[in-house]
Amino acid sequence: MQETEKRKMEHVEVALKEDVHTTASNGFEKIRFLHYALPELDYSKISLETTFLGKKLSAPFMVTGMTGGCTEAEKINSEMAGACAEEGIIFAVGSQRAMLEDKSLKKTYAVKKGAFLCGNIGAYQLKKYSPKQIQSAIDDIRADALCVHLNPLQEAIQKEGDTDWTGVLEKITILCRELSVPVVAKEVGSGINGEVARELEKAGCNALDVSGLGGTSWSAVEHYRSGRSGDVFRDWGLPTAEALKQCSNAVRIPLIAAGGMRNGLEAAKAIRLGASIAGAAAPFLEAQQEGGPAEVKKLIKKWKHELKTAMFLTRSKNLGELRKAKLLE
Ligand SMILES: Cc1cc2nc3c(=O)[nH]c(=O)nc-3n(C[C@H](O)[C@H](O)[C@H](O)COP(=O)(O)O)c2cc1C
């Protein structure tokens, strides 16, 4: 088994078995909506529909990138992609580095079910692979967009980590110019600040996933793998709500709120703070492990119900109105 393939398997195992959650919160508990005792709305007519990067979705949700490149990943990706397609939301595969190293692993990522599928590659890998190679990895799985992940903390903690990050922004700029699908730059749990958001927008990124602090800690995951200083950095980064506020003040491209998002009410708050999409990783992986695609669908439906309930109680009949809903000072 290749090193990358082995690492991807360990990440899933550690994320499921160990306590890899941050102790810090995602910051959304501080945001409260003004409650309307008289909604004057029909709950059944509330619409969650939206369009993201030119594609229609039934709800503004996304299962963010986790896996691919190992045997177990094929089942995980296929079951989660199926559930997301049936519920009309975005699904993203994990880093495609393993299939760039070994083409035979393509099948563990090629899970397109007619819905919105995102590919994934580490920003650091852009120093090694040309835009043409990345384009072919995208074409191989018929992805609608590419997520480029920024994970400097994880790389610094990882035993085998890549730590010379000079020139990465320039590589992102070149990729954005040459790729045929939209590029979404994402963090993996430490958040994107306003300054970096502006740099990524200028580089040509079409959207950002702020993936902030408050959920899965990559530093904790790597701590369990290597025993290095990961636990010291468990709570490093910008809470997701803060990252979202900074990015939404800094850029005009659409934003995805992820990082410790655990229900549809938090999704409602994220949309109110400027997100177009709310996403999560770990909770959907846990659901898939517990009960396959049926359990993933159940969790998506639960988020839809919670988001709709928040909209009902804030007199918001669609997401445009939710964006203007009143908050408690
Ligand atoms: C098991 C696991 C594997 C992940 N692998 C990737 C990856 O390959 N590429 C990536 O961009 N993000 C990866 N992530 C990060 C998530 O996409 C997300 O940004 C982060 O976990 C925060 O979301 P959460 O708190 O809901 O888990 C992974 C997350 C988990 C839990």
The ligand as an SDF file (V2000), in Angstrom:
LIG
                    3D

 31 33  0  0  0  0  0  0  0  0999 V2000
  -11.8600   12.0060    8.2240 C   0  0  0  0  0  0  0  0  0  0  0  0
  -11.6840   13.3620    7.6000 C   0  0  0  0  0  0  0  0  0  0  0  0
  -10.8700   13.4830    6.4680 C   0  0  0  0  0  0  0  0  0  0  0  0
  -10.7000   14.7360    5.8410 C   0  0  0  0  0  0  0  0  0  0  0  0
   -9.9540   14.8200    4.6930 N   0  0  0  0  0  0  0  0  0  0  0  0
   -9.9160   15.9940    4.0000 C   0  0  0  0  0  0  0  0  0  0  0  0
   -9.3030   16.0720    2.7180 C   0  0  0  0  0  0  0  0  0  0  0  0
   -8.7850   15.0910    2.1770 O   0  0  0  0  0  0  0  0  0  0  0  0
   -9.3180   17.2850    2.0640 N   0  0  0  0  0  0  0  0  0  0  0  0
   -9.9050   18.3930    2.6310 C   0  0  0  0  0  0  0  0  0  0  0  0
   -9.9370   19.4460    2.0040 O   0  0  0  0  0  0  0  0  0  0  0  0
  -10.4680   18.3550    3.8620 N   0  0  0  0  0  0  0  0  0  0  0  0
  -10.4970   17.1800    4.5500 C   0  0  0  0  0  0  0  0  0  0  0  0
  -11.1450   17.1310    5.7730 N   0  0  0  0  0  0  0  0  0  0  0  0
  -11.6110   18.3940    6.3800 C   0  0  0  0  0  0  0  0  0  0  0  0
  -13.0900   18.6690    6.2110 C   0  0  0  0  0  0  0  0  0  0  0  0
  -13.4510   18.7660    4.8450 O   0  0  0  0  0  0  0  0  0  0  0  0
  -13.5320   19.9460    6.9530 C   0  0  0  0  0  0  0  0  0  0  0  0
  -12.9220   21.0730    6.3500 O   0  0  0  0  0  0  0  0  0  0  0  0
  -13.1720   19.9200    8.4450 C   0  0  0  0  0  0  0  0  0  0  0  0
  -13.1530   18.6130    8.9330 O   0  0  0  0  0  0  0  0  0  0  0  0
  -14.1310   20.6870    9.3040 C   0  0  0  0  0  0  0  0  0  0  0  0
  -15.4100   20.1050    9.3080 O   0  0  0  0  0  0  0  0  0  0  0  0
  -16.0460   19.2550   10.5330 P   0  0  0  0  0  0  0  0  0  0  0  0
  -15.7350   19.9850   11.7970 O   0  0  0  0  0  0  0  0  0  0  0  0
  -17.5080   19.1950   10.2080 O   0  0  0  0  0  0  0  0  0  0  0  0
  -15.4140   17.8940   10.4910 O   0  0  0  0  0  0  0  0  0  0  0  0
  -11.3390   15.8930    6.4040 C   0  0  0  0  0  0  0  0  0  0  0  0
  -12.1510   15.7560    7.5490 C   0  0  0  0  0  0  0  0  0  0  0  0
  -12.3310   14.5220    8.1430 C   0  0  0  0  0  0  0  0  0  0  0  0
  -13.1970   14.4210    9.3620 C   0  0  0  0  0  0  0  0  0  0  0  0
  1  2  1  0
  2  3  1  0
  2 30  2  0
  3  4  2  0
  4  5  1  0
  4 28  1  0
  5  6  2  0
  6  7  1  0
  6 13  1  0
  7  8  2  0
  7  9  1  0
  9 10  1  0
 10 11  2  0
 10 12  1  0
 12 13  2  0
 13 14  1  0
 14 15  1  0
 14 28  1  0
 15 16  1  0
 16 17  1  0
 16 18  1  0
 18 19  1  0
 18 20  1  0
 20 21  1  0
 20 22  1  0
 22 23  1  0
 23 24  1  0
 24 25  2  0
 24 26  1  0
 24 27  1  0
 28 29  2  0
 29 30  1  0
 30 31  1  0
M  END
$$$$
